[in-house]
Amino acid sequence: MTDTVIIREVLFSDIDAIMRIEQNSFLSGVQEDRELYLKRINTFPQGFLIAQDRLTGIVGGYICSELWHEDQAIDADVLALGHDPKALHHEQGKHLYITSFGVLPEWRGKRIGYKLFRALEEKMEQDFPFVTKKMLIVSEAWTAAKNLYAKQGFKETGKIVNFFTPDNSPAQDAIIMMK
């Protein structure tokens, strides 16, 4: 399958596939909603990439981001799940914030996440060469994701206690990672 996966910019018609990935990647209480993803597509489609099998047409992964000013505060309120991308995104922002990333369970372990990260980085280097920093947050419980981010050069720079609050589960700390 890896040989047939292409990475491309998001389309509004991808929304159902994105929501399927979201529901299969995150616990209830941590999932973000359809309206937010539509806002992300509308706000910065260049920073929202999709992994699609070119043979079957199935979309199995996504990565989305925003550009922030370098003086943007990095705290729990700003990073809150569901924040309005239009409020923080700036076309000339020098910091890339990776807002969400997900891969269908059956696509995991096939380097799709790596391909999405590499494609986003290459696109930023080509189209937004003024970006000087990349950042993201990850739950302390998401070991595979943390390992992927570390392999991509991200380093832990801080923590937000009890940031993720999945339904019917204990709260989880968010690890802030930057590169």
SELOSE-728432 format. One record per residue (C-alpha): residue number from 1; residue in three letters; y, x, z. Coordinates in nm, 2 decimals. Each point is the difference from the previous one (the first is absolute). Layout:
BEGIN
ATOM  resi  resn      yy      xx      zz
ATOM   NUM   ala       Y       X       Z
...
***
This chain:
BEGIN
ATOM  resi  resn      yy      xx      zz
ATOM     1   met    0.00    0.00    0.00
ATOM     2   thr    0.25    0.28    0.08
ATOM     3   asp    0.01    0.10   -0.37
ATOM     4   thr    0.11   -0.35   -0.10
ATOM     5   val    0.27   -0.05    0.26
ATOM     6   ile    0.36    0.03   -0.12
ATOM     7   ile    0.31    0.01    0.22
ATOM     8   arg    0.29   -0.21   -0.13
ATOM     9   glu    0.32   -0.16    0.12
ATOM    10   val   -0.03   -0.34    0.16
ATOM    11   leu    0.06   -0.33   -0.17
ATOM    12   phe    0.08   -0.33    0.16
ATOM    13   ser   -0.33   -0.13   -0.14
ATOM    14   asp   -0.18    0.25    0.23
ATOM    15   ile    0.10   -0.20    0.32
ATOM    16   asp   -0.33   -0.18    0.05
ATOM    17   ala   -0.19    0.33   -0.03
ATOM    18   ile    0.24    0.17    0.24
ATOM    19   met   -0.05   -0.28    0.25
ATOM    20   arg   -0.38    0.03   -0.03
ATOM    21   ile    0.02    0.37    0.07
ATOM    22   glu    0.24   -0.06    0.30
ATOM    23   gln   -0.24   -0.25    0.15
ATOM    24   asn   -0.29    0.24   -0.04
ATOM    25   ser    0.19    0.30    0.13
ATOM    26   phe    0.18   -0.13    0.31
ATOM    27   leu   -0.09   -0.21    0.30
ATOM    28   ser    0.17   -0.34    0.05
ATOM    29   gly    0.32    0.07    0.19
ATOM    30   val    0.06    0.32   -0.19
ATOM    31   gln   -0.01   -0.15   -0.35
ATOM    32   glu    0.33   -0.05   -0.19
ATOM    33   asp    0.06   -0.31   -0.20
ATOM    34   arg    0.03   -0.09   -0.37
ATOM    35   glu    0.38   -0.06    0.01
ATOM    36   leu    0.05    0.35    0.14
ATOM    37   tyr   -0.21    0.16   -0.28
ATOM    38   leu    0.19   -0.19   -0.26
ATOM    39   lys    0.33    0.13    0.15
ATOM    40   arg   -0.15    0.36   -0.01
ATOM    41   ile   -0.09   -0.05   -0.37
ATOM    42   asn    0.35   -0.13   -0.07
ATOM    43   thr    0.18    0.27    0.20
ATOM    44   phe   -0.18    0.32   -0.12
ATOM    45   pro   -0.27   -0.05   -0.26
ATOM    46   gln    0.02    0.37   -0.09
ATOM    47   gly   -0.13    0.08    0.35
ATOM    48   phe   -0.28   -0.26    0.00
ATOM    49   leu   -0.31    0.12   -0.18
ATOM    50   ile   -0.33   -0.18   -0.07
ATOM    51   ala   -0.35    0.14   -0.05
ATOM    52   gln   -0.18   -0.20   -0.27
ATOM    53   asp   -0.34    0.03   -0.17
ATOM    54   arg    0.09    0.01   -0.37
ATOM    55   leu   -0.35   -0.14   -0.09
ATOM    56   thr   -0.01   -0.30    0.23
ATOM    57   gly    0.37   -0.05    0.07
ATOM    58   ile   -0.07   -0.01    0.37
ATOM    59   val    0.28    0.13    0.22
ATOM    60   gly   -0.15    0.18    0.30
ATOM    61   gly    0.29    0.18    0.16
ATOM    62   tyr    0.37    0.03    0.04
ATOM    63   ile    0.27    0.22    0.15
ATOM    64   cys    0.36   -0.12    0.05
ATOM    65   ser    0.31    0.17    0.12
ATOM    66   glu    0.38   -0.01    0.05
ATOM    67   leu    0.27    0.26   -0.03
ATOM    68   trp    0.21    0.04    0.32
ATOM    69   his    0.32    0.19    0.07
ATOM    70   glu   -0.07    0.32    0.19
ATOM    71   asp    0.21   -0.11    0.30
ATOM    72   gln   -0.21   -0.32    0.04
ATOM    73   ala   -0.13   -0.04    0.36
ATOM    74   ile   -0.37    0.02    0.04
ATOM    75   asp   -0.10   -0.23    0.28
ATOM    76   ala   -0.22   -0.31    0.07
ATOM    77   asp    0.26   -0.25   -0.11
ATOM    78   val    0.06    0.17   -0.34
ATOM    79   leu   -0.37    0.06   -0.06
ATOM    80   ala   -0.10   -0.35    0.11
ATOM    81   leu   -0.27   -0.17   -0.21
ATOM    82   gly    0.16   -0.25   -0.23
ATOM    83   his    0.35    0.17   -0.01
ATOM    84   asp    0.21   -0.11   -0.29
ATOM    85   pro   -0.02    0.28   -0.27
ATOM    86   lys    0.33   -0.10   -0.15
ATOM    87   ala    0.18    0.08    0.33
ATOM    88   leu   -0.13    0.36    0.01
ATOM    89   his   -0.07    0.11   -0.36
ATOM    90   his    0.26    0.21   -0.17
ATOM    91   glu   -0.05    0.12   -0.36
ATOM    92   gln    0.15    0.34    0.09
ATOM    93   gly   -0.18    0.03    0.33
ATOM    94   lys   -0.15    0.34    0.07
ATOM    95   his   -0.28   -0.11    0.23
ATOM    96   leu   -0.30   -0.18   -0.14
ATOM    97   tyr   -0.16   -0.24    0.25
ATOM    98   ile   -0.35   -0.11   -0.10
ATOM    99   thr    0.00   -0.36    0.13
ATOM   100   ser   -0.36   -0.09   -0.07
ATOM   101   phe   -0.32    0.13   -0.15
ATOM   102   gly   -0.33   -0.17   -0.05
ATOM   103   val   -0.33    0.03   -0.18
ATOM   104   leu   -0.28   -0.25   -0.03
ATOM   105   pro   -0.30    0.09    0.22
ATOM   106   glu   -0.23    0.04   -0.30
ATOM   107   trp    0.25    0.24   -0.16
ATOM   108   arg    0.03    0.23    0.31
ATOM   109   gly   -0.16    0.34    0.00
ATOM   110   lys    0.06    0.04   -0.38
ATOM   111   arg    0.33    0.19    0.02
ATOM   112   ile    0.21   -0.30   -0.10
ATOM   113   gly    0.23    0.04    0.29
ATOM   114   tyr    0.05    0.37   -0.10
ATOM   115   lys    0.08   -0.11   -0.36
ATOM   116   leu    0.25   -0.25    0.13
ATOM   117   phe    0.17    0.25    0.22
ATOM   118   arg    0.01    0.27   -0.27
ATOM   119   ala    0.14   -0.25   -0.26
ATOM   120   leu    0.27   -0.11    0.24
ATOM   121   glu    0.10    0.36    0.08
ATOM   122   glu    0.00    0.09   -0.37
ATOM   123   lys    0.21   -0.30   -0.09
ATOM   124   met    0.25    0.08    0.28
ATOM   125   glu    0.03    0.36   -0.11
ATOM   126   gln    0.06   -0.10   -0.36
ATOM   127   asp    0.22   -0.31    0.04
ATOM   128   phe    0.16    0.06    0.34
ATOM   129   pro    0.02    0.38    0.04
ATOM   130   phe    0.26   -0.03    0.27
ATOM   131   val   -0.26   -0.13    0.25
ATOM   132   thr   -0.03    0.27    0.27
ATOM   133   lys   -0.23   -0.17    0.26
ATOM   134   lys   -0.29   -0.24    0.00
ATOM   135   met   -0.10   -0.20    0.30
ATOM   136   leu   -0.24   -0.27    0.11
ATOM   137   ile   -0.16   -0.16    0.31
ATOM   138   val   -0.36   -0.04    0.07
ATOM   139   ser   -0.19   -0.16    0.29
ATOM   140   glu   -0.17    0.25    0.24
ATOM   141   ala   -0.32   -0.20   -0.07
ATOM   142   trp    0.00    0.06   -0.38
ATOM   143   thr   -0.19    0.33   -0.01
ATOM   144   ala   -0.08    0.00   -0.37
ATOM   145   ala    0.36   -0.07   -0.09
ATOM   146   lys    0.14    0.27    0.24
ATOM   147   asn   -0.24    0.25   -0.15
ATOM   148   leu    0.11   -0.09   -0.36
ATOM   149   tyr    0.37    0.03    0.10
ATOM   150   ala   -0.07    0.34    0.17
ATOM   151   lys   -0.17    0.12   -0.31
ATOM   152   gln    0.31   -0.10   -0.20
ATOM   153   gly    0.21    0.23    0.23
ATOM   154   phe    0.13   -0.26    0.24
ATOM   155   lys    0.05    0.11    0.36
ATOM   156   glu    0.04   -0.21    0.31
ATOM   157   thr    0.36    0.00    0.12
ATOM   158   gly    0.00   -0.28    0.25
ATOM   159   lys   -0.16   -0.31    0.15
ATOM   160   ile    0.10   -0.36    0.06
ATOM   161   val   -0.20   -0.15    0.29
ATOM   162   asn   -0.17   -0.33   -0.06
ATOM   163   phe    0.16   -0.04   -0.35
ATOM   164   phe   -0.30   -0.17   -0.17
ATOM   165   thr   -0.11   -0.32    0.16
ATOM   166   pro   -0.32   -0.13   -0.17
ATOM   167   asp   -0.10   -0.35    0.10
ATOM   168   asn   -0.27   -0.01    0.27
ATOM   169   ser    0.00    0.38    0.03
ATOM   170   pro    0.19    0.25    0.22
ATOM   171   ala    0.33    0.13   -0.13
ATOM   172   gln    0.00    0.33   -0.18
ATOM   173   asp    0.25    0.28   -0.01
ATOM   174   ala    0.16    0.09   -0.33
ATOM   175   ile    0.00    0.37   -0.10
ATOM   176   ile    0.31    0.10   -0.20
ATOM   177   met   -0.10    0.26   -0.26
ATOM   178   met    0.24    0.19   -0.23
ATOM   179   lys   -0.02    0.26   -0.27
***
